[in-house]
Amino acid sequence: MLLTVLTTVSRWAIPFLLLVIPIYGYCKSIPVYETFVEGAEEGFYTAIKIIPFLVGMLVAISVFRASGAMDYLVRAMMPVMAAIGAPPEVLPLAVMRPLSGSGALGLATELMRAYGPDSMIGRLASVMQGTTDTTFFVLTVYFGSVGIKKFKYALITGLTADITGLVASIYICNRLFG
């Protein structure tokens, strides 16, 4: 029953929001289309501004993976993952997610291709994608593009949230699907 409700809600959440938000804006006499175009224009300029920071972050991630540091970190964390009830196959995703959204999406796609989207590993990968964030990407690209240099507490908070999201996703998946 709960799985059916979750499936139905997840299927209709985005279409519902895409319908309700413009209607709400129209009812509040907000020029919806014009506001959207202004936001898109600002987004375009922001995208151009963050390109140097994005290139730097992508190079750093490539060096991290190519050097073998990620493999070493994954091997070191395997006992911790086993202790909290997580399959070891999701560990590279847990490590990559705070670094790169596209890299994590690639790993999640590989997991789903290998184990299936309805497997425990596939479901856990999906929940992890939704409950954690790309902390280092956000700090590097967005904070860098606006000139924020003191981000120690943001880093600590982001990594704490990532760990909490990881543990919560493992707990939720084990309770719902395990």
N, C-alpha and C positions, 0 to 999 in steps of 0.2 A: 504494500500500500504506500509506504513512505517513498519507495523507489519510483513508483508511478507518479506521485505528486512532484518529486524532484525533477523527473524527466519532463513533465508537462510544463512546470514553471520555467525550467531552463530553455525549453523550446520556444516559449512565447515571450520571454523577458525583453529581448532586444526589439522585436517588432512592436511590442507594447510601448516601449520608451520612444521609439521612432515615430509613433503615432501621437502619443500624449504630449511630448515636449513641444512640438510645433503648435498643437491646439492650445496648450496652456499659454504660450507666448502670444498667440493671436488674440486669445481672450483678454490678456493683459495689455492689449494695444501695442505690442512690440512689433516692429517691422521685421518679421522672422527671416525672410530671405535676405534682406539687406544686412541684418545683423550677422547672419551666417557668412555672407561674402566678406564682410569686414574682418571677421574672425579668421577666415581662410587666408586673407591677405596678410594679416599679422603672423599667422602660422608659417607662411612662406618665408617671410623675412627672418623669423626665428630659426627656421630650418637652415637657411644660408649661414646664419651667425654661428650655429653649432657644428658645422662641418669640420673645422679643424680639430675640435675636441673629440668628435666622433671618430675621426681617422686615428688620432692618438690612442683612444681607448681600444679600437679594433686591433691595432698593431700590438698593444700590450697583451690583449687576450690571445692573439696568435702566438706570441712569444711564450706565454704561460703554458699553452697547450703543447707547442712544438718542443719546448725544453724538457718535457716530461714531468714538470712540477705538478700538473694536475693529476697525473697518474699516481705520483707519490702521495699526494694529499688524499686521494680516493682510497688508496691502500691503507693509509694511516687511520682513516675514519671508519673503515668497515666494522671493527668491533663495536663502535658506538652505535652504528645503524642496526646491527644485529641485536644489541641490547634493548633498543626501543621498538623492535618488531617491524623493521622496514626491510623489504627485500634489497639485497646489495645491488641489484641491477639499476636502481634509481639513484644511487649515490653520485654518479657523474652529473646527473641532472641537478641534484641538490647543490653541488659545488658550482656548476655553471650558471645557475639561475641568478645569483647576485651579480654576476659579471656581465652577462649578455643575454638579452631577451631572444635574439635570433639564434644564438648558439644553443640556448636552452630549448627553444622550439625545435631545432634540428634534432637534439637528443631525445626529446619527447616523441617526435615523429618516428625516430628509429625504434624506440621502445614499443610504440603502438604497432609498428609494422612487424616487429619480431614476436610480440606477445599478444597482440590484439587489443583493441580499445576497450573491450569489456572484461579484460583480465584484471586481476588485482593490480598488477604493475601498470597497465594502461590507465586504469582509473586513478591510481595514486599519482602518476605523472600528470594527469589532467588537473587534479586538485592542487598539486604543487605549483603548477603553472599559474593557477588563479589565486593562491594564497601567499605567494612570495613575490618579491619585487627585484628589479635590477638595480640594487643599491649602488654599486660602484659605477654603473653606467649613469645613473641619475646624478651622483656626486660629480663625476668627471664632466659630463656633457652639459647638464643644466646649470649646476652651480658654477662651473667654469665659464659658461657663456655670459653669465651676469656678473662675474667678477667676485664671487664669494670665495674667499681663501681660507677662512676658519670654519671647517666643517667637521671637527672632531666629534662633537656631540651628535651631529646628524649621522655620522658613520656608525657610532655606537648604537644609536636608536634604530637605524636601518638594519644593521646586522642582527640586533636583538629581535626585531620584527620578522626578519627572514627565518631565524631559528625557531621562533614561536610558530610561524606559519608552517614550517616543515614538520614540527612535532604535532601541531594541530591536524595537518593533513594526514599524517600517519595514523593518528588516533581516530579521526573521523572515518577514514577508509577502512580501518580495521573493524570499527563498530558497525558501519553500514554494509560493507561488502565482504568482510573477513570471515 
